[in-house]
Amino acid sequence: MSYNWDFVGKRKLFFLISAVVLGAGILSLLIQGLNLGIDFKSGTRIDISVKQPVDVEQAKKEFEKLGYEHPSVRSGQEGKVLIFRTDEALDKEKVLQIQKHFRKVYGDNFAGFQEQRIDPVIGRELARNAIIATLLASVGIILYVTIRFEYRFAVAAVLALLHDALFVIGIFSILQLEVDVVFIAAILTIIGYSVNDTIVIFDRIREIMDQVKPKNWEDLSRVVNVSIHQTLIRSLNTALTVVFAAAALFLFGGESIRYFSLALLLGLFAGTYSSLCLASQVWVVWKWRSMQRMKERPAN
């Protein structure tokens, strides 16, 4: 068995990079929080489709004419969709008024109108269910990996998953991109992908551990490095395959799943990085300390 690049030897650099990136994300979360969509709070979102790119500033003036001060308006799908969002749960009469007004403004260029309304009770329930789903997924992973491998593998895998989730959430907070239910689906997808990649490496570590029976730090680090290199091509090929699909969704999937696709792309990068550079490094440090404690125990 041979390997060329010392992943274990670079563990402090990996830990430092992750600490800086996650620190920036957590700081952003504490200062400006997340840009929550109406899925997680009361409000109304209206998408107005047109046949040609629209002027967002002019659209804001049209909403001001209807009595909305400082309206939140942006464009999507190459400027051909006008997205209006308000924290007010608009009734049918107000929604119909907006539809009639913009049908008149755009005339023959008016192509479609879609409304989404969430009340506070539903918003709170969706947020609570999203948190529960994430926690249940994490607990399930811990139990499975503990039974299949050992608790050190389980904790290392969950720490890597938390890294991936916090990385994506932090980027969305820094850039103030909208977070909705589809974003939660992306986070859960990322968790599933990341733990699969991590378990493949852990399974190889376990196989080599049974063969080598390491006695010192050099043997143990060699086991981890060899395991990573034996699964490296598989990990990279799998990541690239999924990246191509996620990139296609981001470019051609439309406005409704654009942030979902972006979250997937970010999560795939973070998941590949954590599987190769973090999870096994956390395990090897913990395992070595356990081996040292075992040596220090007096013989009966």
Secondary structure, 3 states (H helix, E strand, C coil): CCCCCCCHHHHHHHHHHHHHHHHHHHHHHHHCCCEECHHHCCEEEEEEEECCCCCHHHHHHHHHHCCCCCCEEEEECCCCEEEEEECCCCCHHHHHHHHHHHHHHHHHHEEEEEEEEECHHHHHHHHHHHHHHHHHHHHHHHHHHHHHCCHHHHHHHHHHHHHHHHHHHHHHHHHCCEECHHHHHHHHHHHHHHHHHHHHHHHHHHHHHHHHCCCCHHHHHHHHHHHHHHHHHHHHHHHHHHHHHHHHHHHHCCHHHHHHHHHHHHHHHHHHHHHHHHHHHHHHHHHHHHHHHHHHCCCC
